[in-house]
Amino acid sequence: MSDPEVIARFDELMERCYPSATAESAALVAGIGAFARLENRATAAQLVGIGELFAYRLARCSENEDWAMDTMAAVAAEVGAALRISQGMAESRLTYARAMRERLPKVGELFRAGDIDYRAFQTIVFHSDLITDVEVLASVDAELSVKVPLWPSLSKGRLSAQVAKVVAKADADAVRRRKQRQADREISIWEGHDGVSHVEGSLLTPDARALDQRLTALAATACDHDPRTRDQRRADALGALAAGADRLGCRCGRPDCAAGKRPGASPVVIHVIAEQASLDGSGSAPASIVGADGLITPELIAELAASAKLVPLIHPGYAPPEDGYVPSAALADFVRCRDLTCRWPGCDQPAVNCDIDHSIPYAQGGATHAANLNCKCRTHHLAKTFSGWHERQLADGTLIFTSPAGQTYVTPRAAPCSSRVCATRSAACRHQRPTYRWTTAPSAPP
């Protein structure tokens, strides 16, 4: 074989084991992105048309209290027939169309340009839906139109949290509505037909997450041969929980069932990060749930802190890097509380289930320090290490990923350092060592 043939053969073998940036792969990924923008623009254009249809019908027919159907329902029926979708789905599309036209025109411009997708637009509409003040709504619309394009790699959960923070900061009347929603929590049970009842209600978020995790844990105590689906086992687990059981009875009927050898479901603990002022009832900063991007209001945090175990969260500040590859428990806790989820673009696997990864590999001199550590789920940890990805972590915690095809993706830190914690104290970060605590909120009072 000639030298060029040897080189080509070597390149082919390397490509199979370690993807690299080639013109072909770059073109394919670029095409995927281009069609995604085209899809965004097409979806936005459809909403624009629906909004214009509603405005046209409203202008010509107006509203009439004697009508059997109002304009909203009538237009939704017309849209549903045209798109072959249900009345409920059509009314949902019309709601978003009206929000684009009447409430969030600047964010709507981003959508029409293809800069954000339908998922992001829906998230913004949902979190701004309760704003009634026109000036406040306009300021939120303007701020989000600037910030949302800077968050292209956030998962739905992380984007939801960022939007919620903008809305909470701008809406002065939000505290009253939050207190009212919390006061209105309830659980209702209706007896249904054929021995099945319906349960519905609203819980405080920490309690809801504890219940969700508890049901999943109880459902997992049955063996793999149990004939019920996961959803059916979770539903049955609620009955087991009501009976005070720590396991779900298995229905496989096998004499060698392994369920009896499995440990019972352990108590559930929810971890929450909060500032000291919020714990004392004098702060206005919301708290974050570790393992999710949900926010806990400052009013609720003071109530939870009264019965929760409080543990100081130590900011590493200017502390030197730790010796060894594995970070200490305190450093790992800090990184997980800072990141909340896997930092991979679009992933929201809870940080408590993630590996602590070195941005610059430890074997290549990377420090075991918060400025060089971040959370990645096992799948994305392996992808970054073995599939040709490159990563750079900035001083403020922002991660910049470069794919094998040469595409760049930016994942910002979970929150500004003024309201959470940052990886390092740099010249751009003025806060001193903060007094943060993470509170463990039990699912029931101790």
Salt bridges, closest charged atoms under 4 A:
GLU12 OE1 - ARG9 NH1 3.62
GLU12 OE2 - ARG16 NH2 2.78
GLU78 OE2 - ARG57 NH2 2.69
GLU102 OE2 - ARG98 NE 3.13
ASP115 OD1 - ARG37 NH1 3.00
GLU143 OE2 - LYS147 NZ 2.65
ASP171 OD2 - ARG177 NH2 2.15
ASP173 OD2 - ARG176 NH2 2.71
ASP173 OD2 - ARG177 NH1 3.50
GLU200 OE1 - HIS198 NE2 3.42
ASP212 OD1 - ARG234 NH2 2.87
ASP224 OD1 - ARG262 NH2 3.19
ASP226 OD2 - ARG228 NH2 2.72
ASP236 OD2 - ARG228 NH1 2.81
ASP236 OD2 - ARG251 NH2 3.84
ASP256 OD1 - ARG254 NE 3.64
ASP293 OD2 - ARG158 NE 3.63
GLU299 OE2 - ARG178 NH2 2.83
ASP339 OD1 - ARG338 NE 2.69
ASP339 OD1 - ARG343 NH1 3.17
ASP355 OD2 - ARG378 NE 2.54
ASP355 OD2 - HIS381 ND1 3.02
ASP357 OD2 - LYS376 NZ 2.70
ASP357 OD1 - HIS381 NE2 3.08
ASP357 OD2 - LYS384 NZ 3.25
GLU391 OE1 - LYS376 NZ 2.54
ASP396 OD2 - ARG413 NH1 3.39
